[in-house]
Structures are given as C-alpha cells and as structure tokens.
Amino acid sequence: MKVLLDTNIIIHREASKVVNTDIGILFNWLDKLKHSKYIHPLTIEELNRNIDPKTVETMNIKIGSYSVIKNLAPLGDTIKQVGNKIDVTPNDINDTIILNEVFCDRVNILISEDKKIHTKASLLGISNRVFKIDQYLEKVTAENPELVNYKVLAVKKVDFVQVKIEDAFFGSFREDYQGFDKWYNKKSDDISYACYHNEVLSAFLYIKIEDESENYSDITPAFKKKKRLKIGTFKVTSNGFKIGERFLKIIFDNAFQYNVDEIYVTIFDKRPEQVRLIELLEEWGFIFHGIKSTENGNEKVYIKNFDRKQEINLENPKLTFPYLSKESNIFIVPIYPAYHTELFPDSILRTESPINFTENEPHRNALSKVYISRSYERNLKPGDLIVFYRTGDQGNAIHTGVATTIGVVESLVDNINDESSFLSICRKRSVFTDQKLSEHWNYNKKSRPFVVNFIYALSLPKRPNLKWLNENGVIPNILDMPRGFRQISREHFLKIAQYSFQK
C-alpha cells in the first residue's frame, strides 16, 4: 500500500513541537500495517523555502526516511477543470498536482488536512481514497480492530509482560505444557486479559485470531477452513465472582468484533478447574469436537459455532448467544440509576466514574443476571428481548433518561413459594443484598415479586434519551412511563438499533 503524505502532515510529524497528537498514532498505524510512506517533490520544495537554514537542514535529514515520487503523473483535462474552479494561490495549484498522483493511481491513498484537497477529491470522485488523519484512523481501526478494552471492572487488558510469569497462578500450566515459560516470554508484547482480587492474580485469558490458512493437522477430526478465534490460555480460579462468565463476554465481544465463524479451545480435563471450565463452556454453546495430539498429551477440542446466520435457540438462548432472534417479542423496562451501572458496568454513563465500579462483584461479572419485578406484564418467554431504560434525573428526565442495554430472556420465575426460595434465586446475580431482597419480598404480601432471568447481551454505543424515544413513538406519552415491562414493536426496536449504531 502506497500512502502519499501531504506537506501539512510532514510538517506536523517532523516539527520540534508536537501540534497534533494524532500524528504519532497515524505513523504507528502506517508502520504496523507496513504501508509505504511517500512524499511529493513539491513537499520538499516547500520545506526548503523555510527562512531558517538550520531548520531546512534538519528537515532534509528527516525526510530521508520517506520515499519520494520520482515520475510524476501528467495532469489530465478532468483534474485541470476541477483545479481551475477552486485553485486561487500557488499552494492551491501545488495541492492539485499532489492530488493528481492519487487520481492517476500512482499511489493508493493521500492523507491531508487541507480542506480544498478534500473538496477537489469529492469532485473527482476519489474522496474514498483521500483522508484526514481522523478519517484514516477510523478506517484502519475498523478494518484492523484491536482487542476490546474494558474501562471498568477488575478485568484489565494488559501486555503479557505486565503479568509476572513467576506467579504461582501459572504453576499448573508449567506442569501441563513443556516449555511454557519460553512460550510465555515470546508473547511479551501480546495482549492478554488479567483479573486480580486483593492484588492476587485470579484469572487470565489470551485469545488469538486465526485465518483460513491456519494449520490444524494435529486436530482430529480435521477442521474445515474458517476464520476462528482461539482461546489460547484461559484459567479462572474459583472465587464466586463469576469471572468465568465475564471472560466469556470478552471472548464473545472479540469474536463478534473480528467477525469470526467459529471459536475453539483445546483443554485438558485433568484438574477440577479445567473440568469446571469445560462445564461453563458447554453451558454457553461449546460442543466437543475431537482431540488435539501434542507432545504434552491429548487435549480435548471444543468449538462454538459463531455463524451470524445460524438458527437462534429460543428455548436456551445461551447456546447461540450473543446472537438475537428476529422473531421474539421485545419489551422495554425501567431501571433506576442507583442500580443501573451496578448491573451493567459496560453501560456506564459518561457522567459516572469508572473508579466506583472496579471492585469485583458477582452481579457485575455475571452474564446471566436477574431482574426483580411486580409488573402487570408477565408474558415474557425465553428468547424475548429486553431494552433497559435508565430513568432520568428528577426535573430533567427527558434529557437524562436513556435506553442503554439489551438483554435476552432466559426464563421467568413466578409463584415463588417463600422468601428463602426468592433469596436463593436472586443471590449473586442481583444488585441487591439479602436484606434488600428480603425487603422486596415483603413489600406487598398481596403482590409478591417475580424474577426474570436474562442474559446481558450488549450495551448500546449511542443511547437514545427519553426525548428521542418520545418523538419516535417508543414511549409515545412521557406522562405514561412504563413502570414495569411494556411490549414495543420490532419496528421501534429497529429504530433504536439504527440510531444507536449509526456513525
């Protein structure tokens, strides 16, 4: 890929004082993607017109690291006509000459912050190949997604080198895999996910994206050619915090972001924590595939279908999670601010501090959660979707109330026998303490609460507020807000989705 850098980019990059901090990120991406960096002879001429000889000398040394276009493309009639309409100054004319290299396909793309260059590119029909810095970064980030980061919770995205290999946590890996330390050290710059509890490493995850050319000759039966996410290293110590589910969410998020066809893991079943992990994976749709034969012994291979076109399992949504059904009913339900981010840490608002949600709590980490309700509407079935609406601030609810999160119904538990059963159903997956749960149970003996077990599916990247929901008919009357579950149409749900995911 040949990337032509406009004069303004070079000046920012090589200046002694940093003006645009995105420049460093830009060049990091250019190097990471191994794009060839080109400059135009006119750029060198402009740099040499600097009145300070020392600056000129320094610039000439620095631009030696770029490739210079040797054979310039001739200006055709089309680009001359566009230039005649817009060009006023000699610099404008030079910009047209620089743009001509893209127009004539001598280079693949041009990066420039010049507004007139972008206007001319649009007129020439090549605006998809001429980028501002932020446009280019948006493009390459989308095409080459980095691992998903998490701003809250005790799970952190870190380089391998940041997690001490000497930690006793890795002892079981050393026993199971010859040369584990050597392999680990080679991964020093790779990304992993680590979780600490009381400053002790309690969970670790490494994932890897593999394309269709990957060699799977040691796996029987043979894998078909697919794009896969491999769970390379996955261990969770048993601590009651549902970290295993939290790590599954990370796995699914990355699998979705990288658009893979399948997820797989190879794992021994010699230890209790390995057996627990296998059970957790099977609960969430992984099935036994076969055996991987290695010098360390035979590992079991488990796979999860991640084809977006697969049929959704409505009876057990976990098996096809995170995909949603196109046939299920959809409900909207309110959740108070005091409980919202406790239950949905990834749906944290910009007005809230992540520092308040870094400690491990089971209800934060769990993918399967519970919602307690006394709603008149109780006709929820497995596979139905829930839009969670965070209620707004008193006096300004129309702007501060927002829809933030989508959930998938697993089951509804009604006619609960007694308080003890209620506490058992809700404990560890609810934001409430046992005392608060007891208060909920005893609040109105004539109307006992019921429980909706649901899966936290996703946080909406852009949150429609009550004003938008009102104007678009989702909540048509703001004086008649839903106090419990209220069914909405699929058309309204799709409007929310389109609004939320539009760029």
N, C-alpha and C positions, 0 to 999 in steps of 0.2 A: 504494500500500500504506500503510494507516494503522497505525502502531505505537504502542501505548499503553505508556508507561514508568512503572513503579511508583515510588512515593516513594523506596524504597531505592536505585533506580538513579539518580534525580536527585540525591540527597544525595551519593552516591559521585562522580558526574560533576562536580558544582559545588563540592565541598569544596575547601578550600585545600590540603589534604594528600591525596595520592593513596593510597587504601586498596586498591583493586582495579585492577591494571594492565590487566585485560581491558576496562575501561571505554573506554579510548581506542580499542582495536581494534573494539569494538562500535560506537562512534559513527562510526568510519571506514567501517565496512561500511554503516551506515544512510545515510551521505552518499553513498557510492559507488553504492548501489542506489537512491538518490533516494527513500527511504521518508520519509513524513511523520511527524514526531515529535510525539506528543500527550501531554499530561498531564491528570490529572483535577483538578477544583476542590478535591477533598479533599486532594490533594497540596499545593496552595498553602496551604490552611488549616493543615496540619501544619507546613509550613516557617515559617509566620508565628507559630507558637507558640514559636519559639526565644526564649530569655530575653535574648539579646544583640541589641539594636536594630540595630547595625551589620551583623551577620550577616544579619538579616532584610532590611535594605535591599539588601545585596549580592545575596542570593538572588533577590529580586524583580526586580532588574535582569537577572540571568542567565536566569531562567525566561521572560523576554520573548521568547526565541528559540524557544520551544515553542508549539505550537498547544494551546489549552485547549478541552476538550469543553464545548460550550455547552448543548446539550439532552440531559439525562441520560435514559437508558432506565429505565422503571419496573421495579421488582422484581416478578418473577412468582412464582407459588407454588412452582415447582420449585427455583429458586435460594434462596428463603426456607427451604425444608425442609432443604436442604444446609447453609445458614448456621446454622440452629438446632441442627444436630447438632455443629458444630465451633466456632462463634464463642463466645468467652468474654469478651474485652475489647472496649472501644470500637474499638480499632485493627483487631481481627478483623472487626468489622461493617463498618468502612470498606473493608477489603480485599475483602469480598464485594460491596460496592457498585461498587468499581473493576472487579472481575472480571465483573460483570454487563454491562459495556459490550462485552466480548468475546462473552459468552453470547447477547446480543441482536443481535450482528453490527453494532454501531455502529462497531467498529474491527476490523481483521483479526487482529492478534495482540497479546499482552501479554507484556512482558519483566519478570520479577520474580525476586528471590532469596528470596522468602518461602515457606517450606515449606508453610504452611497453604493458601496460594493454590494451590499445585500439587496438594495433596490435594483441594481443592474442585474444581479443574479436572478432575481424574480422575473424580470422582464425577458431574460434569456431562457427561462425555464430550467435553470440549474440550481435553484435555491436549495434543493435536497443534497447538494454537494458543497455548499458554501455555508460555513458555520461560525457563529460566535463561540467564544470559549464555553459558556454555559450550555449552549446547544450541543456542542460536541461532547461535553462531559455527560450530558443527559443521554445522548445516543449510545456512547460506549458503555455506560453503566447499565443501560437496559439490555444491550447486546451481550455484555460480559458481566453478569451480576456477581457481585461479591457475596460472601456468605451473609445471611441475615444477621443484623445486630440487634441486641436487646438492651433497652435503656434502663429497664427496671428488673427487679428480682436479683437473687444472689447468683444466678447463672450469668457468666461473663464470657464473651468471645475474646480469646487470647491466642497469642502465638504459643506453639509448643514450648519454646524456650522459657516462657514465663511460668510454666508449671514444672516444679522440680522433679526430675526423674528419680531422685533418691527417695521420694516419698514412699512410705510403706504401702500406700494405696496400690502401687504398681507391682507389688510383690507377686500377685497371682499371675500377672502377665509374664513375668520373668520365668515363672515355673512352667507355664503353658507354651511359651514361644522362645525357641533358641534365638539368640541374637536380638532380643527385644530392645535392649539398651542402644545397640548400634542403629537399629531401625529408627528408634525414637529420636536420637540425636540428628539423624539425617533430615528429620521433619522439623527442625528448629524454627524455620520461618513459616511453616504451615499453620493454618488456623485450626483451633480446637475450641471446644466449649468446656468450661470447668465450673464446678459449683463447690463452694466452701461453706461449711457450717461450723461456727465457733473457730474459724481460722484453720479448720482441718478439711483437706480435700475429701469430698464425699461423692462426687460424680464427675465423670469425664466422658467426652464424646468427640470423636473425629469422624468426619464424613468426607467422601470423595466422589466427584462426578466422573463417570466413565462413558466414553462414546462407543459407537458400534464396532470400532476396531479393536476393542479390548480382548486380550487373550484369556479365555476361560477353559483351557484344555485340562485343568486339574479338577474341574467340576463335572460330576455325573449325576443325572443326565446333562447333556451339553446345553448351555444357554443359547437361545436364539439371539440374533443381532438386535440389540436395543440400546437406547440411551438409558443409563442407570445411575442411581445414587447408591453408593456402597457405604454401609455403616461399618467403618473400619475399626474403630476402637470404641466400645461402649460398656461402661460399668457404672453401676449405681449402688452405693451402699444402702442398706435398709435403714431408713431413719424416720419413716412415717410422714415425710413431707411431700410425697407424690412427685419427687424429682424425675422419676422414670417417665411419667406422663408429660412432664414439662419438656424433657428431652425429645420425646416423640413429637411434640408440637414443633420443636426446632427442626427435626428431621423432615416432617411434612411440609413446613414452610419453605425449606430449601429445595425439596423435591418439586414443589409447585413452582417456585421461582425459576428453577433451572429447566422446567418443562420436561422432566424425565418420564420414561414409560414404565419404569419398574424400580423398586427399592429392594435391596437384598442385604443379608448379613450372613457371615459364616461364624459359627459359635460352637464351642464345646458345651457339654452338659454334665461336666464332672463336679461342679460346685453348686451349692444351694443358690448363690446369687445368679449363676448362669441359668439355672432352671427357672427361677423367678422371672428373669428377663425373657426367656423363651415364652413363658406363660403370658407375660404382658404383651409381647409382640403378637402372639396368636389372638389375643383379645382384640387387637386393633387391625386384624385382617392379614397378618402374615401367615403363610402356609408352608409346610415342609416341602422342599423341592428335591433335595438329594444330598450328596456328600462331596466335600472338597478334600482331596487327598494331599497331604503335605508331609514334610519331614517331621512335623510335630505330632502327627496322627491324623485321624479323620474327624473333620469338623462337619457339623450339620449346616445345611444351607436352607435359609428361609427367605421367601420372596413375598412382596406385596405388589399387586397389580396397581399401577398408577395411571392407567389409561383414562383420559378425561371422558372418553365416550362409553365407558363401562356402565352397565346397568346398576342403578343405585339400590342397595339393600335397605328397604324401608323398615323391615322388621328389626334389623340390627344395624343401625347406621354406622357403627364403629368399623364394620368390616370394609366399607367403601369410603370411609372418611379420608380426606376432607371434602369430598365432592357432595353437592347438594342435589336434591331431587327437583325435577321440573314439574312434578305432579302433586306435590304435597301442599297442604294448606299453610298459610302464613299468618302469624299473629304479631301484634305489637304489644309491648308491656312496659310499664314504667319501672324504673329502679332509682332509688333515692341516692343523691350524691355521697352520703355517708357510707354507702355500701358498694357503689359502682366500681371504683378502681380497686377496692379490696378483692372483688370478684373477678374483675377484668383488668389486670395490671397493664396488658398491652394496649388497652383502650384509654390510657391515661390522657388527660387533657393538658393542653399547653399551660394552663393556669395552675397546674398541680406540680409538686416537686417529686421527682423520682426517688429522692433520698428517703421519702416516707414509705417506700414500698420495696426496699431492698432485702428485708429480712424474709427468710423462708417461712411460709405459712401453707398448710396443705391446700386450703381453698384457692390460694393464688396459683399454685403449681398444677393443680388437677385440671385435666382436660374435661373430665366428666364432673359436672357441678350440679347443684340443686337450687331451685327457686321455690320459695315458700309463698303460697298464695291463698286467698279466700275468694278468688274471682268467681263471679257467676258463670263465666265461660270456662267450662272444664272439658270441652270436647277436643282435647289435644291428643294426637296419635304419634307413634314412633315415625320419625322422618319429617314431621312438620317443622317448619322454620319459625324462629322467634327473632323479632327485631327488638333489641333492648333500647329503651328510650331513657336517657339520664335526665331526670327532671331538673328544671332550671332554678335559678336564684329567685327568691321572692321579690316581686316588683319588676323583674326583668326576664321572666321565664321565656318570653317569646324569642329572645335572642340567645339566652344561655342554656335553654333546654335543647338537647341534641340526641339524635339517634347515633349510637356508637358501635354496636356489636351485633353479630349474627350468631344464633345458637341453633342446634338441631335437637329436637326432642328425642330422647331415648325411651322414656316411659312416664306415665303419670300414676302416682300412688295416692289413691283416695280411700276414704273409710278406714283410716288408720286406727287400730284398736285402742292404743293407750299412749301416754306420754313417753314411756320407755321406748316403745317402738318408734315413735316420732324422732326421738333423740338419736336413736341408732341409725335411722335412715339418713338423717341430715348431717350428722357429725363428720367432720373432716372435709366435707365438700360444700359447706355453707360458711358464710362470713360470720355467722352468729356463734357466740359462746353457748355452752349448755344452759347457762342462766337465761340468756336471751331467748333461746329456743323454748325453754320452759314457759317464758312469758308469752311467746307466740301461741303456744298450745293452749294456754289457759285464758287467753284474752277474751274469748267469747265461746262459752261451752256449747252454745246452740249452733255455732258455725266453726267447727274445727278446721284448721288449715289442711290443705293437701300439698303434695310435693311433686314438682316437675323435675325429673332427672333429664338433664340436657348436656350436650357436648358443646363446648366453646369452639366455634368454627373460625371466626375471623373478626378482626377489628376493621371498621370502615376507615379508609385512609382520609377521606374528606367527609365531615359529619354534617348532614342536613339539620338545621335548627328548627325549632317549632314554627317559626315564620314560614320557612320553606315547606315544611310538612303541611301547614295550613293552606298555603297558596296552591299546593299541588294535590290537594284533596286527600292526603293520607290521614290527617287529623282535621277534618273539614270544619269543626267547630271547636275553637280553643276554650270555649266555656263548658265544653263536654269532653274533658280529657279522659282517656282510658285509666281506670283505677285498677283494673286487672287485665287479663288477656282480652284483646279485641282483634277479631279477624280483619285482615286487609286483603285487597285483591292482589293477584300476581302482577297486574299492570302497575299498581302502586309500588310494589316491591321492586320491580324492574326499574322504575323511575328513580328509586333510592339508590339502586346499584349503579345506574348510569351516572347519576350525579356524583356519587362517591368515588368512582374510579376514573372519571374524566380527567384528562391532564390539562 
